[in-house]
C-alpha cells in the first residue's frame, strides 16, 4: 500500500492501526469520520478498494437475485 501526498502521514495513521490490530475494511467503513476532512478519505478509499475487489460471481448472483425480486 502506498499513500502519497501533502498530508499522507495523517492518512497513514488509520491504516497502520487497522493493520496492526487486524481491523478489517468493514470496521473502517463503519467508523464515523468527520466530514469533510482528510480522515474521510480513508473511508472512501476503503469503499473503493472493497468495490474493486468484490468477487465477480457474487456480484452476478446478486444482480440476478435483485432483478428477480423486482
Secondary structure as UniProt FT lines:
FT   TURN            6..7
FT   HELIX           8..21
FT   HELIX           25..30
FT   TURN            35..36
FT   HELIX           38..52
FT   HELIX           56..69
//
